Amino acid sequence: MQDSPDIFDTDLSGLDWDAWCERANALAGDDGYAEPLGDAHAAVLIEREPKTLLVTFETHHRLSEISPKAQPLGWALTKALGWSHLCLISKRDTWFRDGMVYGYFDRLIDDGFFDEFDEVIFYGAGACGYAAAAFSVASPGAKVVMLRPQATLDPRVTEWDDRYLRMRRTSFTNRYGYAPDMLDAASEAVLLYDPDIDLDAMHAALFTRSNVLKFRTRHLGYQSEKALLRMGVIFRLLAQIRAGKLTPLSLAQLYRKRRDDTPYLFSVLQRLMSEERDLLAMMHCRNAIARRVGGPRFRKALNMLRAKQDPQ
């Protein structure tokens, strides 16, 4: 593939939806494209050697949260590992429930597109995690990585989830609908979620399948994707699942990176202080400061806790 030489260095931040799609199409090269799928979706393909394909689902307005240059997540992996990358991108949170998207995947299936690759990996977070699971059925034997996905927003199944009321008129019962069922054709899947977010945990329970590894990422909350990217966990996780080496133990070892992540440690500290577990919070502060991963906020908290213990 003859990519433009500056594709991975191009800054796409600040571009509106139409300008972003137009620029992505120009950057994709002769063997790639950015194809509009109606008014609210697009497919961006960058092809490398036909070995590994990463399919990510992303939203335009969140690209700048994961990339300073507003590039799709998969571009970094394409640059580093030489994987091909297909990005399904939405203008806003749509859960990709659109006939144009269904038709696009139908065409890929009819063309035998996924058969050209030795490994196909689907990835997404939140609404995009739902889509990664739902559309993985288009490539039987694929592997799937999901962060805090929804199983469905069909109110007959998940009426307890009141976070996305505007989506209740959207059909989740037609094609590519109930995400857990769509995973039956996957060779393996991994689902990461914070059990302290009750509604996320309830969705995760619906994904209980023999081929799904569920892993709890306590204290990451709604920002789990951003945090795991910052820790370098997601790319290593994708590399391990590609190599067939991902296990509960290896995932737990990857997640140990949180012990050196200052924002994560501060989140834990806030939780301990809110629960008034002062002695444990003091131990936490001392440990972070001793390992030089805790800065002024930890010293300030430690002094406050000491004063609380000994007001004299």
KEVEX-715943 format. One record per atom (N, C-alpha, C, O): residue in one letter; x, y, z. Coordinates in pm, whole numbers, plus 50000, padded with zeros to 5 digits. Layout:
AXYZ
...
***
This chain:
M500834988150000
M500005000050000
M500865012450000
M501865013050073
Q500515022549919
Q501265034849911
Q500545045749989
Q499765053549933
D500805046250119
D500195056650200
D500885069950174
D502065070350138
S500145080550194
S500785093550200
S501805093150313
S501485088150420
P503035098350293
P504085096750392
P503785103350525
P504365099650627
D502875113150526
D502605120250650
D501285116250713
D500755123550797
I500725104750673
I499395100950720
I499295100250871
I498325104950930
F500305094450936
F500225092651081
F500665105051158
F500545105551280
D501185114851088
D501605127351152
D500635138751126
D500815149751178
T499615136151046
T498675146751010
T497735150051126
T497165141151188
D497605162651153
D496715167251259
D495315169251203
D495095177751117
L494375161351253
L492985162351209
L492095169251311
L490885169951293
S492695174351417
S491895180751522
S491285193751471
S491855200451384
G490135196951526
G489465209351489
G488635208551362
G487965218251327
L488665197151292
L487885195751170
L486465191251202
L486265182551286
D485495197151134
D484135192551153
D483945179151082
D484875174151019
W482755173351093
W482515159851043
W482845158550895
W483585149450856
D482315167350813
D482535166250668
D484005168350632
D484545161150548
A484645178050695
A486045180750664
A486935169250710
A487905165850644
W486585163350825
W487375152150875
W487305140250778
W488325134250745
C486105137050732
C485935125750640
C486665128250508
C487275119250452
E486585140550460
E487245143950334
E488765142750348
E489435137550259
R489285147550460
R490725146850482
R491175132350501
R492225128450450
A490395124450574
A490735110350595
A490785102850463
A491645094250443
N489865105850373
N489845099350242
N491115102650164
N491665093950096
A491565115050172
A492775119150101
A494015112250158
A494975109550086
L493985109550289
L495145103550355
L495205088450340
L496275082550354
A494065082050312
A493995067450317
A494855060550213
A495185048850230
G495225067250107
G496075061050006
G495285054049898
G494055053349902
D496015048949800
D495365042849684
D494565030349719
D493565027549654
D494985022949821
D494325010549856
D493355012149972
D492785002350020
G493155024450017
G492225026950127
G491155036950083
G491115041049967
Y490305040650177
Y489235050150144
Y488565054850272
Y488715048750379
A487825065650259
A486875069850362
A485535070950292
A485295080250214
E484645061450320
E483365060550249
E482225065250339
E482015059450445
P481495075450299
P480335079650378
P479275068650379
P479035062050278
L478655066850494
L477545057350508
L476345065150560
L476005064450678
G475725072550470
G474655081450512
G475225094250570
G476375097850545
D474385101250648
D474775114250703
D475565113250833
D476225122850871
A475495101850902
A476035101351038
A477125091051057
A477625089451169
H477525083850951
H478545073550966
H479495073650847
H479165078650739
A480665068050869
A481635066350760
A482515054350793
A482645050450909
A483105048750689
A484055037650705
A485395042250648
A485465046950534
V486455040850728
V487785045050687
V488685032850688
V488885026550792
L489235029350573
L490065017350560
L491495021050525
L491745029050435
I492435015250600
I493855015750564
I494325001350556
I494324994250656
E494734997150439
E495144983250418
E496654981650420
E497384989550361
R497074971450489
R498464967150486
R498484953050428
R497614949450349
E499474945250467
E499504931450419
E498304923850476
E497904926450590
P497724914550400
P496514907550445
P496794897050552
P496704885050527
K497154901750672
K497394892450782
K496464895350900
K495704886650943
T496524907650950
T495704911151065
T494894923651034
T495434933550984
L493614923151065
L492724934651048
L492154938551184
L491554930351253
L492344951051221
L491714956551341
L490524964951297
L490664974351219
V489344961451349
V488124968951319
V487734976551445
V487364970451546
T487804989751440
T487424997751556
T486175005751526
T485915009451412
F485405008351631
F484215016651623
F484475028851711
F484795027551830
E484335040651653
E484705052851723
E483705064051689
E482975063051591
T483705074451771
T482835085951746
T483685098251720
T484725100151783
H483255106451627
H484035117851581
H484355127451695
H485495132051707
H483375130451778
H483585140751880
H484475135951995
H484885143952079
R484785122851999
R485655117852105
R487075114652056
R487925110652135
L487325116451927
L488655113151876
L489745121251946
L490815116051974
S489455133851973
S490465142352036
S490755138352180
S491775142252237
E489855130452241
E490075125852377
E491115114652383
E491795113052484
I491235107052273
I492175095852273
I493395098552187
I494385091152194
S493345109052106
S494465112452020
S494575127652008
S493605134051968
P495725133652042
P495875148152029
P495655152951886
P495305164551864
K495855143951789
K495685147551648
K494325143151593
K494095143851472
A493445138551682
A492095134251643
A492135123251537
A491345123251443
Q493075113951554
Q493185102551464
Q492495090451525
Q492425089251647
P491995081451443
P491415069051498
P492425061251579
P493635061651552
L491935054151677
L492795046251764
L493675036551686
L494845034651718
G493105030351584
G493825019951511
G495005024851430
G495865016851392
W495085037951403
W496195042851322
W497525040951391
W498535038251325
A497545042351523
A498795040451597
A499265025951585
A500455023251572
L498315016451590
L498675002351576
L499104999351433
L500034991451411
T498455005451337
T498845003651198
T500285008151176
T501055001551107
K500625019351235
K501985024651222
K502995015551292
K504065012951237
A502665010751412
A503615003151493
A503744988651449
A504844983151447
L502614982351413
L502614967951391
L502314963851247
L502444952151212
G501934973351164
G501654969951025
G500324963151003
G500124956950899
W499404964351100
W498084958451083
W497254967050986
W497464979050975
S496334960650918
S495324968150845
S494284973150945
S494104967451053
H493604983850907
H492664989851001
H491404994650929
H491475001850830
L490274990450981
L488974995150934
L488305002351050
L488014996251152
C488065015251033
C487425023151137
C486015026651094
C485815033050991
L485025022451172
L483655026851155
L483445038551250
L483525036851372
I483195050251195
I483115062151278
I481735068451265
I481155068751157
S481225073451376
S479905079551378
S480035094351413
S480945098451485
K479105102151362
K479115116551387
K478785119551533
K479255129551588
R477985111051595
R477575112351734
R477325098151787
R477485088451713
D476925096951911
D476625083651965
D475345078351901
D474255083351928
T475495068351818
T474345062451748
T474215047551775
T473225041351735
W475215041651841
W475295027151858
W475335020251720
W475155008051711
F475565028051615
F475685023051477
F474445015551432
F474515006251353
R473295019951485
R472015013851447
R471485021351325
R470655030351337
D471975017451210
D471645024551085
D471685014650970
D472615006650959
G470685015250884
G470615006050770
G471805007250677
G472194997250615
M472375019050664
M473545020750579
M474745013050634
M475545007750557
V474855012550765
V475955004950826
V475714989950806
V476644982650774
Y474464985450825
Y474164971350801
Y474514967550657
Y475114957150632
G474124976150564
G474384973350424
G475864972950392
G476294964950309
Y476634981350458
Y478084981350436
Y478684968050479
Y479494962150407
F478294963150597
F478824950350642
F478324938950555
F479044929150532
D477104940050505
D476614929850412
D477504929150288
D477814918350239
R477914940650238
R478784940950120
R480144934950150
R480714927750068
L480674937850269
L481964932050306
L481874916850312
L482794909850269
I480764911850365
I480574897250372
I480464891450232
I481094881250201
D479674897650147
D479474892650011
D480774892849930
D481004884149845
D481614902749957
D482894903949885
D483984895049943
D485084894349889
G483684888350054
G484704879950118
G485854888050176
G486974883250187
F485554900550214
F486604909550263
F487324903850385
F488554903950389
F486584899150483
F487204894350607
F488004881550585
F488924878550662
D487674874050482
D488394861550453
D489824864050407
D490634854750405
E490134876250371
E491484879450323
E492494880250437
E493694881050412
F492024880150561
F492904882250676
F492994869550760
F492024862150776
D494204867350815
D494394856050905
D493694858251038
D493144848851097
E493724870751086
E493094874051214
E492284886851196
E492724896351130
V491094887051256
V490264898951257
V489894901851403
V489404893151474
I490134914151445
I489864918151583
I488934930251582
I489214940251515
F487834929351655
F486894940451668
F487114947151804
F487314940351905
Y487074960551805
Y487314967851929
Y486374979851940
Y486084986451840
G485914982652062
G485124994652086
G484884996452235
G485044987152314
A484485008752272
A484215012052412
A482845018652423
A482495026952339
G482075015152526
G480765021052546
G479815017452433
G479635005652402
A479205027552371
A478315025252257
A479065018252145
A478495010152073
C480345021552131
C481175015252028
C481535000952067
C481774992551981
G481584998052197
G481784984352244
G480604975552208
G480754963952170
Y479394981352222
Y478204974252175
Y478354970752027
Y478114959351988
A478754980551945
A478864978451801
A479934968051769
A479744959851679
A481054968251841
A482114958451816
A481594944351835
A481914935351756
A480804942351938
A480224929051961
A479174925751857
A479154914751803
A478294935351829
A477164932751740
A477614929451598
A477074920351535
F478604936751547
F479014934851407
F480114924451391
F480504921251279
S480624919251502
S481644908851492
S481094896251425
S481854888151374
V479774894751427
V479154883051364
V479424882851213
V479284872351149
A479794894251157
A480084894951014
A481364887450979
A481584884150862
S482194884651078
S483444877451055
S483564865851154
S484224867151256
P482924854551125
P482984843051216
P484434839351248
P485294838751160
G484664836751377
G486014833551421
G486824845651463
G487974844351504
A486234857451453
A486934869651493
A487114870051644
A486484862451718
K487984879051688
K488194881451830
K487664895451861
K487694904351776
V487174897351984
V486484909752018
V487014915052151
V487154907552247
V487294928052156
V487684934852279
V486684946052302
V486504954752217
M486014945852420
M484974955552451
M485254962052586
M485624955152681
L485094975052595
L485174982352721
L483784987552756
L483184994852677
R483294983852871
R481984987852924
R480904988952816
R480314999552799
P480654978052741
P479634978652635
P478224977252690
P478014971952799
Q477274981952613
Q475874978952641
Q475504966252562
Q475994963952452
A474634958352620
A474174946152551
A473084949552450
A473044943952340
T472204958652486
T471114963652402
T470514975452476
T470714976952597
L469804983852404
L469034994452469
L467544992352447
L466745001652463
D467174980252409
D465764976652396
D465124977552535
D465504969852624
P464164986552557
P463604988352692
P462904975952746
P462684974852866
R462554966652658
R461934954252708
R462944945352777
R462584936352852
V464234947952751
V465304939952812
V466044948052917
V466364942853024
T466324960652887
T467154968752977
T466404981653016
T466954992553006
E465174980153060
E464414991953103
E465034998553225
E464735010153255
W465904991353296
W466564996853414
W467675006753379
W468145013853467
D468105007253253
D469145016653212
D468485029453162
D467975029953050
D468505039753246
D467835052353212
D468805063053163
D468485074953163
R470005058853120
R471005068653077
R470815073252933
R471265084152898
Y470175065352851
Y470115068252708
Y468655067952660
Y468315060652567
L467835075852723
L466395075352695
L466075078852550
L465115073652494
R466875087652489
R466585091652350
R466725080052253
R466205080552142
M467445069352294
M467665057952205
M466555047652214
M466595037652142
R465575049752298
R464555039452319
R463625037652199
R462945027552187
R463605047552110
R462805046051989
R463605039651876
R463055036851769
T464885037451900
T465735031051800
T465625015951813
T465675010651924
S465485009151703
S465314994651708
S466634987651740
S467654990151675
F466594979051839
F467724970351871
F467314955651853
F467974946651905
T466224953551780
T465714939951765
T465814934751622
T465514923151596
N466234943451529
N466384938551392
N467834933751372
N468434928651466
R468384935251255
R469674929151222
R470794934651309
R470784946351348
Y471764926051339
Y472914929651423
Y472414935851555
Y472954946051599
G471414929751616
G470734936251726
G471264933651865
G471894942251925
Y471014921651917
Y471354918752057
Y472814914452064
Y473154903352023
A473664923052115
A475114921152107
A475614907852166
A476444901352104
P475144903552283
P475654890852336
P475424879052242
P476294870452230
D474284878652175
D474024867652080
D474954868451959
D475334858151903
M475314880551919
M476184882151802
M477594877151829
M478374874951736
L477924875251957
L479264870251992
L479394855051980
L480484849651995
D478284848251952
D478334833651947
D479304828651840
D479854817751852
A479524836651735
A480414832451626
A481864836351651
A482744832551574
A482134844151758
A483494848651786
A484324837351845
A483794828951919
S485614836951813
S486464826751871
S486744829852017
S486844820652099
E486874842652051
E487024846652190
E486734861552201
E486854869052104
A486334865652320
A486054879752345
A486454883152487
A486444874552576
V486824895752508
V487164900452642
V486384913152667
V486294921852581
L485824914252787
L484984925452825
L485544931352954
L485654924353054
L485884944152951
L486404951053068
L485364961153116
L484794968553035
Y485114961553247
Y484104970553301
Y484414973553447
Y485114965953514
D483884984653494
D484024988553634
D482784983753709
D481694988753682
P482914974353801
P481734969053871
P481074979153963
P479954976954009
D481774990353992
D481175000554077
D480145008954002
D479355016054064
I480135008053868
I479075014353790
I477995003753771
I478114994953686
D476955004553851
D475974993753858
D475384990253722
D475254978553689
L475025000353643
L474384997653515
L475344990953417
L474934982353339
D476614994853421
D477604988153337
D477764973553378
D477884964653294
A477754971153509
A477884957453558
A476674948953517
A476814937053489
M475514955053515
M474304947653475
M474364944053327
M473964933153288
H474844953353244
H475034950053103
H476064938953088
H475874929753009
A477154939853164
A478214929753154
A477674915953187
A478084906053126
A476744915253282
A476174902253319
A475454895753202
A475414883553191
L474884903953114
L474164898552999
L475104892452895
L474664884952807
F476394895552905
F477374890152812
F477994876952861
F478974872352803
T477444871152964
T478004858753016
T477894847752911
T476804842852880
R479024843952857
R479134833652754
R480424826052778
R481354831252840
S480494813752729
S481694805652749
S482914811452678
S484044808852718
N482684819252573
N483804824752496
N484104839252533
N484874845952464
V483514844152643
V483724857952686
V484464858252820
V483994852552919
L485614864752821
L486374867052944
L486004880752998
L486254890852934
K485404880953116
K485034893753178
K486074897453283
K486504889153363
F486474910253281
F487544914853370
F487134928153431
F486734937453361
R487234929053562
R486794940953633
R487934951153645
R489054947753681
T487624963753613
T488604974553621
T488084985053720
T487724996153682
R488064981153844
R487524989753950
R488295003053958
R489515003553940
H487555013653985
H488065027354004
H488365034653873
H488805046053877
L488125028353757
L488345035553631
L487105043053586
L487205052653510
G485935038753631
G484705045953601
G484405046853453
G484695037753376
Y483805058153415
Y483395060153276
Y484565063253185
Y484425062553063
Q485725066653241
Q486885070353161
Q487855058653145
Q489065060753135
S487345046653141
S488215034853138
S489085034453012
S490265030953020
E488525038052897
E489315037552774
E490485047252780
E491625043552749
K490215059452820
K491265069552830
K492345065052929
K493535066652903
A491915059453043
A492875055153145
A493725043353096
A494935043253115
L493095033653033
L493835021852987
L494775025252871
L495825019152857
L494395035052789
L495305039752686
L496505046552749
L497655044452708
R496235054752849
R497325061752919
R498305051852982
R499505054252984
M497785040853034
M498625030653097
M499335021752995
M500235014253032
G498925022352870
G499515013652768
G498944999652768
G499544990552711
V497784997752832
V497204984452846
V496504979852718
V496634968252679
I495774988952653
I494924984652541
I495754979052427
I495414968552373
F496824985752389
F497624980852277
F498254967352309
F498314958552224
R498724965652433
R499314952752473
R498244941852476
R498504930352440
L497044945552520
L495934935952523
L495604931352382
L495434919352358
L495514940752288
L495214937152149
L496314928452090
L496014919152015
A497564931352123
A498664923252072
A498604909052128
A498874899352057
Q498244907852257
Q498154894652317
Q497004886452261
Q497154874552235
I495864892852241
I494734885252187
I495014881352043
I494554870851997
R495744889651970
R496144886151833
R497034873851832
R496904865251745
A497934872951930
A498874861851936
A498294849452003
A498954839152012
G497044850352051
G496424839052119
G496984836552258
G496924825352309
K497534847052319
K498184845552449
K497444852352564
K497944852852676
L496254857552536
L495524864552640
L494834854652732
L494064846152687
T495114855752861
T494504847352965
T494094856453080
T494524868053086
P493284851453173
P492974859653290
P494224864153365
P494284875453414
L495224855553372
L496464859153441
L497234869853364
L497714879453425
S497364868353233
S498114878253157
S497414891753158
S498064902153159
L496074891653159
L495334904153164
L495514910753301
L495654922953310
A495504902753405
A495744908253540
A497144914253550
A497334924553614
Q498104907753487
Q499464913153488
Q499554926153411
Q500254935353453
L498844927053299
L498804939753225
L498194950753311
L498664962053311
Y497144947353383
Y496424957353462
Y497224962153582
Y496844971953646
R498304955453615
R499174960153722
R499814973753689
R500344980453778
K499744977653562
K500244990753523
K499555001953601
K500095012953615
R498364999153652
R497635009353726
R498385013753851
R498185024853901
R499255005153902
R499985008454025
R500975019854006
R501435025854103
D501305022753881
D502235033653852
D501535045253782
D502195054153729
D500225045153782
D499455055453714
D498905065253817
D498005061753893
T499455077353820
T499095087053923
T497605090453923
T497015090754031
P496965093153809
P495515096053813
P494695084553873
P493745086953947
Y495065072253841
Y494355060853899
Y494545060454050
Y493585058554125
L495795062354095
L496075061954238
L495345073054312
L494895071154425
F495225084754248
F494495095654312
F493005092554318
F492325096454413
S492495085654218
S491085081554221
S490835072054338
S489815073054407
V491765062954359
V491645053854474
V491685061654604
V490905058954696
L492595071454612
L492705079654733
L491405086954761
L490945087354875
Q490805092854659
Q489535099854678
Q488455090554730
Q487645094354814
R488455078354678
R487465068454723
R487685065054871
R486725064354948
L488925062854909
L489225059455048
L488845070755142
L488305068455250
M489125083155101
M488815094655186
M487315096855196
M486815100455302
S486595094755086
S485145096455091
S484485086155181
S483435088755240
E485125074455193
E484595063955280
E485165064855421
E484885056355507
E485985075255445
E486605077855575
E487435065955625
E487445062755744
R488125059755532
R489045048855568
R490445055155581
R491335052955499
D490585063055688
D491735071955700
D493065064655712
D494045068755649
L493125054255788
L494395047155805
L494855040955673
L496035041655638
L493915034955602
L494265029055473
L494655039955373
L495555038055292
A493975051455379
A494325062555291
A495735067655321
A496465071155228
M496115068255448
M497465072555483
M498505062755430
M499545066855378
M498235049855442
M499155039855389
M499285041155238
M500365039855182
H498155043855173
H498145045555027
H498995057554987
H499775056854892
C498855068655059
C499645080655029
C501125078055048
C501935081654963
R501485071755158
R502905069055186
R503505060255077
R504635062355033
N502745050255035
N503255041254932
N503465048554800
N504495046654734
A502505056954762
A502625064354636
A503785074154640
A504525075554542
I503955080954754
I505045090654767
I506385083554765
I507325088254702
A506495072254836
A507755064754842
A508165059654704
A509355059054673
R507195056054621
R507495050954487
R507575062054383
R507765059454264
R507425074554429
R507545086454344
R506515086754230
R506765091854122
V505355081154259
V504235082354165
V503135090854225
V502085092954163
G503355095754346
G502405104654411
G503045118254431
G504125119354489
G502395128754383
G502945142154389
G502375150354503
G501985144754606
P502315163554485
P501865172554592
P500485169454646
P500225171254765
R499585164654560
R498225161754609
R498245150654713
R497435150854806
F499155141054699
F499245130254796
F499875135154926
F499475130955034
R500855144054916
R501475149555036
R500475158155113
R500395157655235
K499715166055039
K498695174355102
K497645165655171
K497235168555283
A497205155155104
A496205146155163
A496765139255286
A496065137755387
L498035135155279
L498655128455393
L498725137755513
L498445133555626
N499075150255491
N499135159955601
N497755162355660
N497615163555781
M496735162955575
M495365164755624
M494935152855708
M494295154455812
L495265140955663
L494885128855735
L495605127955869
L495035123755970
R496875131855869
R497645131855995
R497035141556095
R496905138556213
A496665153456043
A496065163456131
A494725158656187
A494355161656300
K494005151456104
K492725146056149
K492905135556258
K492105134656350
Q493985127656245
Q494245117456346
Q494755123456476
Q494465118456584
D495535134556465
D496125140956582
D495855155856574
D496735163456534
P494665160256612
P494285174256597
P495145183656679
P495145195656651
Q495885178756778
Q496785187256856
Q498065190056780
Q498955196956831
***
